[in-house]
């Protein structure tokens, strides 16, 4: 059984955890991104792995990538700069980008 917590809630937890000095774990981010890929694009869970390529393995196209970024912005409540996602190619790249976003003070 999987428990889904929206990234926005995780971002709130992260902000709270800064006070407690407990960093948000990349595994939590990975799990939420996996759930988002399954929900938005009906990707089979078994196809999702950290090294899965978004375009080749998961068959996302550029419109899907924009849709993913829009959902990630809504989920995190943070603006994602285009240059942050320019080099994103794998699921792990998305996790790393969101981790960096959540660990950078909001501007």
N, C-alpha and C positions, 0 to 999 in steps of 0.2 A: 504494500500500500504506500502510495506516494502522497506527501502533503505538499500542496502548492501554496507558496507564499509569494504574492506579487513582489516584483523587484522594488517597487516604491516602499513597500513595508520593510523589505530588507535594507533599503537605503536608510530608512528611519531607525532600524535596529542598529545599523552601522554607526549612525551619528550618535546614538545612545552608547554604543560600545566604545567609542573613542574616549568617553569619560571613564569607562571601566578598563580601558586599555586592552580590549579584546578585539583583535582585527577580524574583519569579515573574511571568511575562508573562501578561497577560489572554488572549492567544491560546491559551496552553496550557490555561487553565481552560475557555475556550470549546470547544476541541476535546474535552476530557474530558466536558463537559456534553452536547455533541452526541452523543458515543458512548453516553452514558447514556440519552438520549432515544430513540435508535435501538434500543438493547437492551431497555429497560424497556417502551416503548410502541409499538414497531415503527413509528416515524415514519420516513418516507422522508427520506433525507439531503438531498435537493434541497429539501425543505420547511423545513429548518432554516436560519435566518439570524439575525443579531443582533437584527433588528427584528421577528422572528416573534413574534406574540402567543401566549402559552401556551394560552389558552382558545379564542380565535377561530380562529387560524391552524392551531395544532397539535392542536386539539380535545381538550385535556386537561380533565378535570373536577376538582372539589375533592378527590376521593379520589386521583386521579393526582398532584395537587400535594402531598398529604401523603406519598404513596409516594416522590415525588421528594425531598422534604426528608429522609425517613428514610434513603434511599440516600446522599444527600449527607452526612448526619451520619456514617454508617458509613464512607464513603469518606474523609472528612477527619479523622475521629476527634475532631471538635469538635461541641459542642452548638449547634444553631441556634435562636436565640430567635424565637418567633412574630412579634414585631414587625419582625424583620429581613426576613421574607418577606411581610409584609402588603401592601406596595406593589409587589411583584414582578408584572410583567405580561408582560414580554418575555424572550427568551433572554438578551439583554444585561443585563437587570435581575438575572437569576440569576447571570451571570458577575460583575457588580459586587458582588453580595452575598457571593459566595464569596471574591472577591478581598479584600473588606473583612474577612471572617472570618479568612482566612489571614494577613492582615497585621496583625491585632490579637493581642496576646499572650494566650495561653490563661489563663483564670481558674480 
